[in-house]
């Protein structure tokens, strides 16, 4: 299993604050307040033309500007679960104005700090952006995740999607994108059983909130939670 992290574009190679972002059309998400940078408020420029938020603490208002120096990414919706682990592959993308994604980075998980101040943090092995001639452009959220990608800003993928991303980074033909892969037939309904599950109202409300934020169904999250609980147990 791997992780795709969706970040905002940074015109300094993710090693410092953007320069003249108000004049850079690729910085539109931050200048228009479309992402959580600066708590979702449009950024400004300081007297030297570098991006400026309401606070200059890079760990508090813009993770992008320290991504390739401090090598961490936070989880804004809670602690990292068992699907995130040391050694796991990580792919980094940003969103273009036309809605497509550009894959620009690849690394691995170094360690996880779920008790970190502010946000639980995923620390990454040191890495640099890929050479621009290896950036993979024109990807859709379906290409990357198999479904619409709403929130949060990370998604887990299986090893088949990892293999295609790796191939594209190494110069594989564009026709190798996921949408060209053969579809797998859904399992027969005979493989499933239905259960009636009563949940407290506050638990159901939280489930619905997280399902909406991740662009998923409550049923899918419930099945996943049961599968995780059963993993490693014997009867």
Number of C-alpha atoms within 10 A of each C-alpha: 15 21 23 21 17 20 20 24 22 20 17 12 18 21 18 20 23 22 19 16 22 20 11 12 11 18 21 20 20 25 22 13 15 14 17 18 22 21 15 15 16 20 22 17 17 12 7 8 15 15 22 20 20 13 11 13 10 17 19 15 19 23 24 26 23 18 24 20 14 16 22 23 21 22 16 14 14 11 17 17 10 7 11 18 18 14 14 16 21 23 21 18 24 20 22 19 12 7 12 15 21 19 26 22 22 20 19 19 21 17 17 21 15 16 10 12 9 11 18 20 22 23 19 24 19 15 14 16 17 15 10 9 9 15 18 21 17 15 19 20 15 12 20 24 18 13 12 14 19 14 16 16 19 22 18 16 18 11 12 12 19 19 11 18 22 14 15 20 20 12 13 14 10 14 10 13 18 20 13 10 11 7 8 6 6 6 8 7 7 6 6 8 6 5 6 5 5 7 9 7 9 9 10 13 12 12 17 17 13 18 18 15 15 19 15 17 13 17 12 10 16 13 11 12 11 10 11 14 10 10 8 7 7 5 2
